[in-house]
Amino acid sequence: FAAQRHVLTYMEDAVSQLLENREDISQYGIARFFTEYFNSVRQGTHILFREFSFVQATPHNRASFLRTFWRCFRTVGKNGGKYSSICCYLLTAQEYHCLLQLLCPDFPMELTQKAARIVLMDDAMDCLMSFSDFLFAFQIQFYYSEFLESVAAIYQDLLAGKNPNTVIVPTSSSGQHRQRQPPNDCSPLDGVEASLFYQCLESLCDRSKYSCPPSALVKEMLSSAQRLTFYGFLMALAKDQGINRALGALPDKGDLFLDPAMDQELEKLVAQVSGLSVSGPTSASGDTANLPVRNSPRINSPWKPLHHRRKMDAESEGSNEETDSSEN
């Protein structure tokens, strides 16, 4: 159980945070620190502003990062913006990468580009993408990163007529991701035989130490296809709601822009800071639907996890340039 839940990873990180912030923690007590730390792990907020090596260290961390990215930036997908003829913002891969770096400053551009390539199918990387398209592609690329590296090797072996069973499963979790060369489709319209491709994937999932999509869902997804290309497979993974539910980090696509709990918390925070009253003036009929819409101010949360305070304070004091750029 301890190995499955990566308990040792969190214990080591907690002790490291304890030693790094021992002066501040001495004012609150070690018991309170560990309580706050593991509560943040349970809630999924422990990955905020952490280094990439920690963010991608465990499946729970990856799922927490995906959920946090969605909750923080879901309004990008539902608000009207610089393209008035449509109902959502469209951003480039570089712009999505900037959003990712707000949560993880050293997040690698390579992973963002790989996710964008799933959406754009190897088209120009400066093309615009909707938030939902990028998010579900990013989920597959980020959460199943090692799995996809092996899938790319299997696909190339099948195209070349080699034995896919000789493919090497990645064994390094250092966070250094190898450059994945786009498979060279000798016949892009044909790809490889779907049934043979699935057999290789099933064998890969059986021996892989890393997270893989449920093989039964992959089989169902490929059952209607005779042949497929590599990026066609990645796009199918990204669009499959069964795989999305099995991963459990994001809601269904139809509910992607709904988060009542977060909306309520934001409304409470805005009301506290701005002094707004819920019982404002209403019409004679008591109907509040005709009240003028007010633009809520953008407010940063005043709460920071105890084990992040000292680190963030040191960073803000040590580099004014970084603070200025982050605020911009």
Solvent accessible surface area in square Angstrom, and as a share of the most:
residue,aa,sasa,rsa
1,F,177,0.74
2,A,58,0.45
3,A,91,0.70
4,Q,136,0.60
5,R,142,0.52
6,H,62,0.28
7,V,57,0.32
8,L,125,0.62
9,T,43,0.25
10,Y,12,0.05
11,M,78,0.35
12,E,104,0.47
13,D,17,0.09
14,A,0,0.00
15,V,64,0.37
16,S,60,0.39
17,Q,7,0.03
18,L,27,0.14
19,L,101,0.50
20,E,84,0.38
21,N,1,0.01
22,R,155,0.57
23,E,114,0.51
24,D,43,0.22
25,I,3,0.01
26,S,88,0.57
27,Q,141,0.63
28,Y,87,0.33
29,G,28,0.27
30,I,101,0.51
31,A,81,0.63
32,R,111,0.41
33,F,0,0.00
34,F,49,0.20
35,T,78,0.45
36,E,34,0.15
37,Y,0,0.00
38,F,71,0.30
39,N,57,0.29
40,S,3,0.02
41,V,17,0.10
42,R,165,0.60
43,Q,109,0.48
44,G,4,0.04
45,T,40,0.23
46,H,0,0.00
47,I,0,0.00
48,L,33,0.16
49,F,83,0.34
50,R,6,0.02
51,E,61,0.28
52,F,12,0.05
53,S,60,0.39
54,F,14,0.06
55,V,0,0.00
56,Q,6,0.03
57,A,41,0.32
58,T,2,0.01
59,P,47,0.30
60,H,72,0.32
61,N,0,0.00
62,R,18,0.07
63,A,13,0.10
64,S,1,0.01
65,F,0,0.00
66,L,0,0.00
67,R,76,0.28
68,T,20,0.11
69,F,0,0.00
70,W,21,0.07
71,R,77,0.28
72,C,63,0.38
73,F,24,0.10
74,R,4,0.02
75,T,55,0.32
76,V,23,0.13
77,G,5,0.05
78,K,88,0.37
79,N,67,0.34
80,G,56,0.53
81,G,28,0.26
82,K,116,0.49
83,Y,77,0.29
84,S,111,0.72
85,S,108,0.69
86,I,70,0.36
87,C,102,0.61
88,C,22,0.13
89,Y,66,0.25
90,L,42,0.21
91,L,20,0.10
92,T,28,0.16
93,A,3,0.02
94,Q,96,0.43
95,E,61,0.27
96,Y,0,0.00
97,H,10,0.04
98,C,63,0.38
99,L,30,0.15
100,L,0,0.00
101,Q,65,0.29
102,L,83,0.41
103,L,9,0.04
104,C,0,0.00
105,P,84,0.53
106,D,81,0.42
107,F,3,0.01
108,P,39,0.24
109,M,53,0.24
110,E,41,0.18
111,L,0,0.00
112,T,0,0.00
113,Q,68,0.30
114,K,3,0.01
115,A,0,0.00
116,A,0,0.00
117,R,39,0.14
118,I,0,0.00
119,V,28,0.16
120,L,18,0.09
121,M,86,0.39
122,D,73,0.38
123,D,88,0.45
124,A,59,0.46
125,M,57,0.26
126,D,105,0.54
127,C,50,0.30
128,L,73,0.36
129,M,4,0.02
130,S,23,0.15
131,F,0,0.00
132,S,15,0.10
133,D,62,0.32
134,F,0,0.00
135,L,0,0.00
136,F,10,0.04
137,A,1,0.01
138,F,0,0.00
139,Q,2,0.01
140,I,2,0.01
141,Q,1,0.00
142,F,3,0.01
143,Y,29,0.11
144,Y,6,0.02
145,S,1,0.00
146,E,14,0.06
147,F,3,0.01
148,L,0,0.00
149,E,18,0.08
150,S,2,0.01
151,V,0,0.00
152,A,5,0.04
153,A,38,0.30
154,I,1,0.01
155,Y,0,0.00
156,Q,72,0.32
157,D,24,0.12
158,L,26,0.13
159,L,41,0.20
160,A,67,0.52
161,G,69,0.67
162,K,131,0.56
163,N,84,0.43
164,P,16,0.10
165,N,101,0.52
166,T,97,0.57
167,V,17,0.10
168,I,148,0.75
169,V,24,0.14
170,P,13,0.08
171,T,103,0.60
172,S,72,0.47
173,S,73,0.47
174,S,68,0.44
175,G,15,0.15
176,Q,155,0.69
177,H,36,0.16
178,R,142,0.52
179,Q,113,0.50
180,R,10,0.04
181,Q,115,0.51
182,P,53,0.34
183,P,13,0.08
184,N,116,0.59
185,D,36,0.19
186,C,105,0.63
187,S,45,0.29
188,P,82,0.51
189,L,177,0.88
190,D,68,0.35
191,G,4,0.04
192,V,7,0.04
193,E,85,0.38
194,A,2,0.02
195,S,62,0.40
196,L,78,0.39
197,F,0,0.00
198,Y,26,0.10
199,Q,107,0.48
200,C,13,0.08
201,L,2,0.01
202,E,72,0.32
203,S,42,0.27
204,L,1,0.00
205,C,29,0.17
206,D,119,0.62
207,R,96,0.35
208,S,21,0.14
209,K,155,0.66
210,Y,44,0.17
211,S,33,0.22
212,C,31,0.18
213,P,2,0.01
214,P,52,0.32
215,S,42,0.27
216,A,73,0.56
217,L,48,0.24
218,V,3,0.02
219,K,117,0.50
220,E,120,0.54
221,M,32,0.14
222,L,11,0.06
223,S,87,0.56
224,S,109,0.70
225,A,38,0.30
226,Q,156,0.69
227,R,125,0.45
228,L,22,0.11
229,T,30,0.18
230,F,1,0.01
231,Y,22,0.08
232,G,28,0.27
233,F,0,0.00
234,L,0,0.00
235,M,40,0.18
236,A,34,0.26
237,L,2,0.01
238,A,5,0.04
239,K,139,0.59
240,D,34,0.18
241,Q,44,0.20
242,G,24,0.23
243,I,0,0.00
244,N,4,0.02
245,R,147,0.54
246,A,58,0.45
247,L,21,0.10
248,G,45,0.43
249,A,5,0.04
250,L,12,0.06
251,P,33,0.21
252,D,42,0.22
253,K,105,0.45
254,G,73,0.70
255,D,68,0.35
256,L,0,0.00
257,F,59,0.25
258,L,112,0.56
259,D,13,0.07
260,P,89,0.56
261,A,61,0.47
262,M,47,0.21
263,D,48,0.25
264,Q,103,0.46
265,E,100,0.45
266,L,83,0.41
267,E,117,0.52
268,K,116,0.49
269,L,33,0.17
270,V,19,0.11
271,A,29,0.23
272,Q,140,0.62
273,V,94,0.54
274,S,53,0.34
275,G,62,0.60
276,L,70,0.35
277,S,77,0.50
278,V,151,0.87
279,S,99,0.64
280,G,28,0.27
281,P,119,0.75
282,T,71,0.41
283,S,51,0.33
284,A,119,0.92
285,S,99,0.64
286,G,49,0.47
287,D,66,0.34
288,T,75,0.44
289,A,84,0.65
290,N,125,0.64
291,L,77,0.38
292,P,110,0.69
293,V,144,0.83
294,R,166,0.61
295,N,148,0.76
296,S,79,0.51
297,P,71,0.44
298,R,228,0.83
299,I,47,0.24
300,N,134,0.69
301,S,70,0.45
302,P,108,0.68
303,W,132,0.46
304,K,78,0.33
305,P,8,0.05
306,L,3,0.01
307,H,0,0.00
308,H,3,0.01
309,R,67,0.25
310,R,92,0.33
311,K,50,0.21
312,M,49,0.22
313,D,80,0.41
314,A,63,0.48
315,E,95,0.42
316,S,55,0.35
317,E,144,0.65
318,G,67,0.65
319,S,30,0.19
320,N,112,0.58
321,E,145,0.65
322,E,111,0.50
323,T,43,0.25
324,D,79,0.41
325,S,74,0.48
326,S,72,0.46
327,E,132,0.59
328,N,158,0.81
